[in-house]
Amino acid sequence: MIFTFVLGALAGFATPYMEPHVRAAMEQVALAKIPISETEFDLLTLVLLLLVAAVLTGGGSSLALLAGALLGVFGKRIVALAKGENRE
């Protein structure tokens, strides 16, 4: 279960870094005609990364996977809040 949690956290953390690659791949495949917003691309990237993580764990605990993703997505903000930094 901890492995699943860590994979979820990595998926959440990697989302902004992988989004340009997913965007490029999707534009080559089918999205030249389908308008998609920035938020939707971020969500698409996160879901694809979580799907890969779920396959790697054999469909393990979805709760651990999603909790890890939540930590990964908001981890930087949580750490900044703990340090007392204002990040906007």
VOROKE-410324 format. One record per residue (C-alpha): residue number from 0; residue in one letter; x, y, z. Coordinates in nm, 2 decimals. Each point is the difference from the previous one (the first is absolute). Layout:
BEGIN
(r NUM, 'A', (X, Y, Z)),
...
This chain:
BEGIN
(r 0, 'M', (0.00, 0.00, 0.00)),
(r 1, 'I', (0.29, 0.24, 0.07)),
(r 2, 'F', (0.13, -0.07, -0.35)),
(r 3, 'T', (-0.33, 0.10, -0.14)),
(r 4, 'F', (-0.01, 0.31, 0.20)),
(r 5, 'V', (0.35, 0.10, -0.12)),
(r 6, 'L', (-0.09, -0.07, -0.36)),
(r 7, 'G', (-0.30, 0.23, 0.04)),
(r 8, 'A', (0.21, 0.27, 0.15)),
(r 9, 'L', (0.25, -0.03, -0.28)),
(r 10, 'A', (-0.29, 0.02, -0.26)),
(r 11, 'G', (-0.13, 0.31, 0.17)),
(r 12, 'F', (0.34, 0.16, 0.02)),
(r 13, 'A', (0.09, -0.08, -0.36)),
(r 14, 'T', (-0.32, 0.13, -0.15)),
(r 15, 'P', (0.13, 0.35, -0.08)),
(r 16, 'Y', (0.32, -0.14, -0.15)),
(r 17, 'M', (-0.17, -0.26, -0.21)),
(r 18, 'E', (-0.28, 0.22, -0.13)),
(r 19, 'P', (0.20, 0.15, -0.29)),
(r 20, 'H', (0.09, -0.35, -0.12)),
(r 21, 'V', (-0.37, -0.12, 0.02)),
(r 22, 'R', (-0.11, 0.31, -0.18)),
(r 23, 'A', (0.24, -0.06, -0.28)),
(r 24, 'A', (-0.09, -0.36, -0.04)),
(r 25, 'M', (-0.38, 0.07, 0.01)),
(r 26, 'E', (0.03, 0.28, -0.25)),
(r 27, 'Q', (0.17, -0.24, -0.24)),
(r 28, 'V', (-0.26, -0.26, 0.05)),
(r 29, 'A', (-0.34, 0.17, 0.00)),
(r 30, 'L', (-0.03, 0.34, 0.17)),
(r 31, 'A', (0.09, 0.22, -0.29)),
(r 32, 'K', (-0.38, 0.05, -0.04)),
(r 33, 'I', (-0.12, -0.04, 0.36)),
(r 34, 'P', (0.06, 0.31, 0.22)),
(r 35, 'I', (0.11, -0.10, 0.36)),
(r 36, 'S', (0.08, 0.25, 0.28)),
(r 37, 'E', (0.31, 0.01, 0.21)),
(r 38, 'T', (-0.18, -0.14, 0.30)),
(r 39, 'E', (-0.14, -0.29, -0.20)),
(r 40, 'F', (0.35, -0.09, -0.13)),
(r 41, 'D', (0.13, 0.00, 0.36)),
(r 42, 'L', (-0.28, -0.23, 0.11)),
(r 43, 'L', (0.06, -0.22, -0.31)),
(r 44, 'T', (0.37, -0.03, 0.09)),
(r 45, 'L', (-0.08, -0.08, 0.37)),
(r 46, 'V', (-0.25, -0.27, -0.10)),
(r 47, 'L', (0.24, -0.16, -0.24)),
(r 48, 'L', (0.28, -0.01, 0.26)),
(r 49, 'L', (-0.24, -0.14, 0.25)),
(r 50, 'L', (-0.11, -0.27, -0.25)),
(r 51, 'V', (0.37, -0.09, -0.05)),
(r 52, 'A', (0.05, -0.02, 0.38)),
(r 53, 'A', (-0.31, -0.22, 0.04)),
(r 54, 'V', (0.12, -0.24, -0.27)),
(r 55, 'L', (0.34, -0.02, 0.17)),
(r 56, 'T', (-0.15, -0.09, 0.33)),
(r 57, 'G', (-0.25, -0.24, -0.14)),
(r 58, 'G', (-0.30, 0.20, 0.09)),
(r 59, 'G', (0.10, 0.03, 0.37)),
(r 60, 'S', (-0.16, 0.23, 0.25)),
(r 61, 'S', (-0.17, 0.29, -0.19)),
(r 62, 'L', (-0.02, 0.19, 0.32)),
(r 63, 'A', (0.37, 0.00, 0.05)),
(r 64, 'L', (0.06, 0.09, -0.37)),
(r 65, 'L', (-0.24, 0.30, 0.02)),
(r 66, 'A', (0.13, 0.12, 0.34)),
(r 67, 'G', (0.35, -0.01, -0.14)),
(r 68, 'A', (-0.11, 0.19, -0.31)),
(r 69, 'L', (-0.16, 0.26, 0.22)),
(r 70, 'L', (0.32, 0.04, 0.19)),
(r 71, 'G', (0.21, 0.01, -0.32)),
(r 72, 'V', (-0.22, 0.27, -0.16)),
(r 73, 'F', (-0.02, 0.22, 0.31)),
(r 74, 'G', (0.33, -0.10, 0.16)),
(r 75, 'K', (0.18, 0.32, -0.08)),
(r 76, 'R', (-0.28, 0.22, 0.13)),
(r 77, 'I', (-0.02, -0.21, 0.32)),
(r 78, 'V', (0.37, 0.03, 0.07)),
(r 79, 'A', (-0.01, 0.38, -0.07)),
(r 80, 'L', (-0.29, 0.04, 0.24)),
(r 81, 'A', (0.19, -0.20, 0.27)),
(r 82, 'K', (0.30, 0.23, -0.05)),
(r 83, 'G', (-0.22, 0.31, 0.02)),
(r 84, 'E', (0.07, 0.11, -0.35)),
(r 85, 'N', (-0.27, 0.17, -0.21)),
(r 86, 'R', (-0.02, -0.16, -0.34)),
(r 87, 'E', (-0.25, 0.12, -0.25)),
